[in-house]
Amino acid sequence: MMQINEAHSKILAVIQRRGPCLPIHFAKELNLSTLFISAFLSELVDDKKIKISSLKVGGSPVYFLAGQESKVEDFYNYMHPKEAEAFLLLKERKIIKDREQEPAIRVALRLIKDFSFGFMVDNELYWRFHDTIEDDARNKVLSWKFKPEVKQEIKEPETPKKSEPIIEIANSPKLEIKEVIQGKKPVAKKLKENNFETIKTFENPLVIPEKIKEIKVRPKSSFVIKATEYIEKIGLKIIEEKEYKNKELLCITEIKSQLGSIHFYTLAKDKKSISESDFIALLSNAQKIPLPAFLLYTGSISKKASEYLKKYSSILKAKKIEL
């Protein structure tokens, strides 16, 4: 059996050589089970000899050394599409203002904790990319806020003065006769406030306005209620309820482990026999996020379904519900 110190040294050597790694990489290199590898990695994280990512690849975090943060970026394609979009946006701009982003991006910025770091300036939240120093980011934001605005003066066109006719009278001193225009009052100019015109919204008479549909909340079936209770009973926590039917409950669950929180794309299904196609559909939807899949079932699993489950056992789990 490999000694603990020897295992630690070999794990560190693997990360130094390969860069950020997943537990399966260490298991192959050291020829050990993932159970032992997970324990060794947990000890190294506790001793602050290695770092662990918030980003998950198939439910597993990435392990890396201090100074290898930029290499963790290579795993960004495993993120949820919106998180990847937020990552690329922040990487390009380096600093962005939270309030100016769309809601989905604002949520994503809070989730990509390996790359996105928040800071406050004058009670406004900003985000900086991981390779941007906070002091530099603050100075940059302050330079934006106190940049002098160049105001363009708008000069009123000068009204040409009307020449006053001079009538000369023979053999007499020149008399100036000022022309007086009566009956007309000076017209005051109407100034457009802030140089903006009010634009009326065009209402198309051919468009029939949509009626607001009333969303009806369906009552949960006894199976859904029992499945929810069972999920909590086995140590999982429902963090997002996707949808439910009479005989199905789809949700995102979380379980705490020594390596941190692990999320599962979970389906509880009341069905006599689970087929291979049930597993294929579940795993396909889970990998779009991506997350490992977890099926809770009441009946039995077909032979083909069992073979499929065994083939993808690292990212697909199943357990019979005991209601």
NUNU-505357 format. One record per residue (C-alpha): y, x, z; residue in three letters. Coordinates in Angstrom, 2 decimals, decimal comma. Layout:
% residues N
- Y_X_Z_ALA
...
END
This chain:
% residues 323
- 0,00_0,00_0,00_MET
- 3,44_1,32_-0,94_MET
- 5,64_2,23_2,02_GLN
- 8,92_0,34_2,52_ILE
- 11,18_3,40_2,08_ASN
- 9,28_4,40_-1,05_GLU
- 9,66_0,89_-2,49_ALA
- 13,39_0,88_-1,71_HIS
- 13,86_4,24_-3,44_SER
- 11,96_3,11_-6,54_LYS
- 13,95_-0,14_-6,78_ILE
- 17,23_1,81_-6,58_LEU
- 15,97_4,21_-9,25_ALA
- 15,12_1,31_-11,56_VAL
- 18,62_-0,19_-11,21_ILE
- 20,26_3,21_-11,78_GLN
- 18,23_3,68_-14,96_ARG
- 18,25_0,13_-16,38_ARG
- 21,39_-1,38_-14,90_GLY
- 21,42_-4,94_-13,46_PRO
- 17,87_-6,33_-13,19_CYS
- 15,91_-9,47_-12,38_LEU
- 13,07_-9,53_-9,80_PRO
- 10,49_-9,70_-12,61_ILE
- 11,74_-6,33_-13,94_HIS
- 11,05_-4,64_-10,60_PHE
- 7,64_-6,32_-10,33_ALA
- 6,59_-4,85_-13,68_LYS
- 8,03_-1,39_-12,99_GLU
- 6,53_-1,07_-9,51_LEU
- 3,36_-3,07_-10,25_ASN
- 3,94_-5,31_-7,23_LEU
- 3,95_-9,08_-6,78_SER
- 7,30_-10,87_-6,89_THR
- 6,71_-11,91_-3,27_LEU
- 6,87_-8,28_-2,05_PHE
- 9,69_-7,45_-4,47_ILE
- 11,76_-10,36_-3,15_SER
- 11,32_-9,11_0,42_ALA
- 12,35_-5,55_-0,52_PHE
- 15,38_-6,79_-2,46_LEU
- 16,46_-8,95_0,46_SER
- 16,35_-5,90_2,77_GLU
- 18,40_-3,80_0,33_LEU
- 21,00_-6,58_0,03_VAL
- 21,23_-6,86_3,83_ASP
- 21,72_-3,08_4,05_ASP
- 24,47_-3,36_1,40_LYS
- 22,69_-0,85_-0,82_LYS
- 22,59_-3,27_-3,75_ILE
- 24,56_-6,35_-4,75_LYS
- 23,33_-9,81_-5,71_ILE
- 24,97_-12,00_-8,35_SER
- 26,04_-15,61_-8,04_SER
- 24,94_-16,03_-11,66_LEU
- 21,36_-17,26_-12,05_LYS
- 18,89_-16,52_-14,84_VAL
- 16,13_-19,12_-14,71_GLY
- 16,92_-19,67_-11,04_GLY
- 16,84_-15,95_-10,12_SER
- 19,95_-13,89_-9,33_PRO
- 20,71_-10,51_-10,87_VAL
- 20,59_-7,35_-8,70_TYR
- 22,91_-4,42_-9,37_PHE
- 24,67_-1,42_-7,82_LEU
- 28,35_-1,13_-6,92_ALA
- 30,17_-0,05_-10,07_GLY
- 27,80_-1,96_-12,38_GLN
- 29,81_-5,20_-12,21_GLU
- 30,88_-4,98_-15,86_SER
- 27,22_-4,80_-16,94_LYS
- 26,52_-8,16_-15,27_VAL
- 28,72_-9,62_-18,03_GLU
- 25,77_-9,13_-20,41_ASP
- 24,06_-12,10_-18,73_PHE
- 26,92_-14,56_-19,35_TYR
- 24,95_-16,31_-22,12_ASN
- 22,66_-17,72_-19,41_TYR
- 25,59_-19,67_-17,96_MET
- 26,25_-23,35_-18,46_HIS
- 28,29_-23,73_-21,72_PRO
- 31,47_-24,70_-19,82_LYS
- 31,08_-21,76_-17,43_GLU
- 30,62_-19,43_-20,42_ALA
- 33,77_-20,88_-21,97_GLU
- 35,73_-20,25_-18,76_ALA
- 34,29_-16,71_-18,58_PHE
- 35,40_-15,84_-22,13_LEU
- 38,84_-17,39_-21,58_LEU
- 39,45_-15,39_-18,40_LEU
- 38,05_-12,19_-19,91_LYS
- 40,50_-12,48_-22,80_GLU
- 43,62_-13,42_-20,81_ARG
- 42,80_-11,51_-17,59_LYS
- 45,05_-13,85_-15,53_ILE
- 45,36_-17,63_-15,86_ILE
- 47,06_-20,39_-13,91_LYS
- 44,65_-22,91_-12,41_ASP
- 46,89_-25,99_-12,82_ARG
- 47,31_-25,41_-16,57_GLU
- 43,56_-25,62_-17,33_GLN
- 41,51_-28,71_-18,16_GLU
- 39,45_-30,12_-15,25_PRO
- 36,08_-28,85_-16,52_ALA
- 37,41_-25,29_-16,86_ILE
- 38,96_-25,46_-13,38_ARG
- 35,57_-26,37_-11,92_VAL
- 33,83_-23,64_-13,93_ALA
- 36,29_-20,99_-12,70_LEU
- 35,20_-21,77_-9,15_ARG
- 31,52_-21,37_-10,07_LEU
- 31,58_-18,02_-11,92_ILE
- 32,14_-16,11_-8,69_LYS
- 30,99_-12,76_-10,12_ASP
- 33,87_-12,64_-12,58_PHE
- 36,60_-15,02_-11,37_SER
- 38,74_-14,28_-8,29_PHE
- 41,49_-16,59_-7,08_GLY
- 44,81_-15,62_-5,51_PHE
- 47,95_-17,50_-4,49_MET
- 51,54_-16,86_-5,56_VAL
- 54,20_-19,26_-4,22_ASP
- 51,56_-21,88_-3,35_ASN
- 50,20_-21,78_-6,91_GLU
- 46,56_-20,82_-7,55_LEU
- 45,85_-18,19_-10,21_TYR
- 42,59_-16,60_-11,37_TRP
- 42,05_-12,94_-12,28_ARG
- 39,15_-11,34_-14,12_PHE
- 36,95_-9,07_-11,98_HIS
- 38,25_-5,87_-13,63_ASP
- 41,90_-6,74_-12,87_THR
- 43,21_-5,40_-9,53_ILE
- 44,75_-8,14_-7,36_GLU
- 48,04_-6,28_-6,75_ASP
- 48,46_-5,77_-10,49_ASP
- 47,71_-9,44_-11,09_ALA
- 50,30_-10,52_-8,50_ARG
- 52,96_-8,27_-9,99_ASN
- 52,19_-9,65_-13,43_LYS
- 52,58_-13,25_-12,24_VAL
- 55,85_-12,40_-10,48_LEU
- 57,17_-10,82_-13,67_SER
- 56,43_-14,10_-15,46_TRP
- 58,18_-16,18_-12,79_LYS
- 61,36_-14,08_-12,61_PHE
- 61,75_-13,29_-16,28_LYS
- 65,38_-14,19_-17,18_PRO
- 65,69_-17,11_-19,56_GLU
- 67,89_-16,59_-22,58_VAL
- 69,96_-19,74_-22,97_LYS
- 71,31_-20,46_-26,40_GLN
- 74,82_-21,86_-26,36_GLU
- 75,35_-24,89_-28,56_ILE
- 78,89_-24,88_-29,91_LYS
- 80,53_-28,13_-30,93_GLU
- 81,90_-27,96_-34,47_PRO
- 85,66_-27,67_-34,39_GLU
- 87,53_-30,66_-35,77_THR
- 90,14_-29,46_-38,26_PRO
- 93,66_-30,31_-37,22_LYS
- 95,44_-32,76_-39,46_LYS
- 98,54_-31,30_-40,98_SER
- 101,74_-33,17_-40,25_GLU
- 103,77_-34,09_-43,35_PRO
- 107,29_-32,70_-43,49_ILE
- 109,86_-34,71_-45,46_ILE
- 112,92_-32,84_-46,58_GLU
- 116,21_-34,75_-46,87_ILE
- 118,82_-33,28_-49,15_ALA
- 121,84_-31,68_-47,55_ASN
- 120,52_-32,34_-44,07_SER
- 118,59_-30,32_-41,54_PRO
- 114,84_-30,50_-41,82_LYS
- 113,36_-33,31_-39,85_LEU
- 109,71_-33,37_-38,86_GLU
- 108,23_-36,82_-39,12_ILE
- 104,86_-37,11_-37,33_LYS
- 102,44_-39,55_-38,87_GLU
- 101,26_-42,06_-36,30_VAL
- 98,03_-43,91_-36,98_ILE
- 97,87_-47,10_-35,02_GLN
- 95,12_-49,58_-34,52_GLY
- 92,37_-46,92_-34,36_LYS
- 91,09_-45,60_-31,07_LYS
- 89,34_-42,27_-30,81_PRO
- 85,59_-42,75_-31,02_VAL
- 83,68_-40,95_-28,30_ALA
- 80,74_-38,91_-29,55_LYS
- 77,37_-39,93_-28,24_LYS
- 75,46_-36,91_-27,04_LEU
- 71,71_-36,98_-27,10_LYS
- 70,53_-36,03_-23,66_GLU
- 68,63_-32,72_-23,72_ASN
- 68,65_-32,92_-27,54_ASN
- 65,54_-35,13_-27,43_PHE
- 65,22_-38,37_-29,32_GLU
- 63,22_-41,26_-27,96_THR
- 60,20_-41,74_-30,20_ILE
- 58,63_-45,16_-30,14_LYS
- 54,86_-45,24_-30,25_THR
- 53,58_-46,85_-33,40_PHE
- 51,36_-49,78_-32,64_GLU
- 48,98_-50,55_-35,46_ASN
- 48,57_-54,35_-35,70_PRO
- 45,11_-53,87_-37,25_LEU
- 43,73_-52,06_-34,22_VAL
- 42,06_-54,32_-31,70_ILE
- 42,54_-52,92_-28,17_PRO
- 39,29_-52,08_-26,42_GLU
- 38,35_-54,05_-23,38_LYS
- 37,71_-52,05_-20,25_ILE
- 34,02_-52,33_-19,50_LYS
- 33,09_-53,07_-15,94_GLU
- 30,58_-50,53_-14,66_ILE
- 27,84_-52,23_-12,72_LYS
- 25,99_-50,17_-10,13_VAL
- 22,30_-50,96_-10,28_ARG
- 20,45_-51,25_-6,99_PRO
- 17,93_-48,48_-6,38_LYS
- 14,26_-49,38_-6,58_SER
- 11,93_-48,78_-3,66_SER
- 10,41_-45,83_-5,55_PHE
- 13,82_-44,14_-6,00_VAL
- 14,62_-44,61_-2,31_ILE
- 11,23_-43,21_-1,22_LYS
- 11,50_-40,32_-3,71_ALA
- 14,93_-39,43_-2,31_THR
- 13,54_-39,40_1,23_GLU
- 10,56_-37,30_0,14_TYR
- 12,79_-34,71_-1,57_ILE
- 14,69_-34,24_1,69_GLU
- 11,44_-34,18_3,65_LYS
- 10,07_-31,16_1,73_ILE
- 13,25_-29,15_2,38_GLY
- 15,22_-29,81_-0,79_LEU
- 18,79_-31,08_-0,90_LYS
- 20,10_-33,33_-3,68_ILE
- 23,43_-31,85_-4,78_ILE
- 23,89_-33,99_-7,90_GLU
- 22,30_-37,31_-8,79_GLU
- 22,06_-37,53_-12,60_LYS
- 20,51_-40,97_-13,16_GLU
- 17,79_-43,27_-11,94_TYR
- 15,56_-46,04_-13,29_LYS
- 12,95_-48,23_-11,63_ASN
- 10,30_-45,50_-11,80_LYS
- 12,39_-42,34_-12,25_GLU
- 14,95_-40,28_-10,37_LEU
- 16,70_-37,37_-12,11_LEU
- 18,79_-34,99_-10,02_CYS
- 19,77_-31,39_-9,30_ILE
- 18,24_-30,12_-6,07_THR
- 18,87_-27,03_-3,98_GLU
- 16,63_-24,99_-1,71_ILE
- 17,73_-22,19_0,61_LYS
- 15,81_-18,91_0,46_SER
- 16,21_-15,32_1,63_GLN
- 17,63_-14,53_-1,80_LEU
- 20,23_-17,29_-1,61_GLY
- 20,34_-20,85_-2,91_SER
- 18,06_-21,81_-5,81_ILE
- 18,77_-24,90_-7,91_HIS
- 16,18_-27,02_-9,73_PHE
- 16,47_-29,63_-12,46_TYR
- 14,31_-32,19_-10,67_THR
- 12,57_-35,32_-11,95_LEU
- 10,65_-37,69_-9,69_ALA
- 8,38_-39,86_-11,86_LYS
- 6,13_-42,79_-10,95_ASP
- 3,46_-42,52_-13,67_LYS
- -0,34_-42,71_-13,67_LYS
- -0,83_-39,64_-15,87_SER
- 1,59_-36,81_-16,65_ILE
- 1,22_-35,58_-20,22_SER
- 2,15_-32,29_-21,84_GLU
- 5,07_-34,01_-23,59_SER
- 6,48_-35,00_-20,17_ASP
- 6,63_-31,33_-19,17_PHE
- 8,01_-30,23_-22,56_ILE
- 10,87_-32,75_-22,41_ALA
- 11,70_-31,89_-18,79_LEU
- 11,71_-28,12_-19,32_LEU
- 13,72_-28,44_-22,54_SER
- 16,47_-30,40_-20,75_ASN
- 16,40_-28,01_-17,79_ALA
- 16,81_-24,92_-19,98_GLN
- 19,92_-26,38_-21,63_LYS
- 21,75_-25,89_-18,31_ILE
- 19,79_-23,48_-17,72_PRO
- 17,77_-24,17_-14,56_LEU
- 14,10_-24,07_-13,61_PRO
- 12,42_-27,48_-13,76_ALA
- 10,65_-29,32_-10,95_PHE
- 8,52_-32,45_-11,45_LEU
- 7,49_-34,73_-8,60_LEU
- 4,77_-37,14_-9,71_TYR
- 2,63_-39,93_-8,22_THR
- -0,41_-39,94_-10,53_GLY
- -2,41_-37,10_-12,06_SER
- -1,79_-34,31_-14,60_ILE
- -3,69_-34,18_-17,89_SER
- -5,63_-31,06_-18,92_LYS
- -3,11_-30,05_-21,60_LYS
- -0,25_-30,65_-19,19_ALA
- -1,94_-28,38_-16,61_SER
- -2,27_-25,61_-19,21_GLU
- 1,41_-25,97_-20,12_TYR
- 2,40_-25,90_-16,44_LEU
- 0,39_-22,70_-15,90_LYS
- 1,91_-21,07_-18,99_LYS
- 5,49_-21,64_-17,80_TYR
- 4,85_-21,45_-14,06_SER
- 7,77_-19,07_-13,49_SER
- 10,33_-21,70_-14,54_ILE
- 8,35_-24,94_-14,21_LEU
- 7,05_-26,33_-10,92_LYS
- 5,23_-29,57_-10,07_ALA
- 4,19_-31,33_-6,87_LYS
- 2,45_-34,61_-6,19_LYS
- 4,54_-37,06_-4,18_ILE
- 2,96_-38,27_-0,98_GLU
- 4,70_-41,57_-0,33_LEU
END
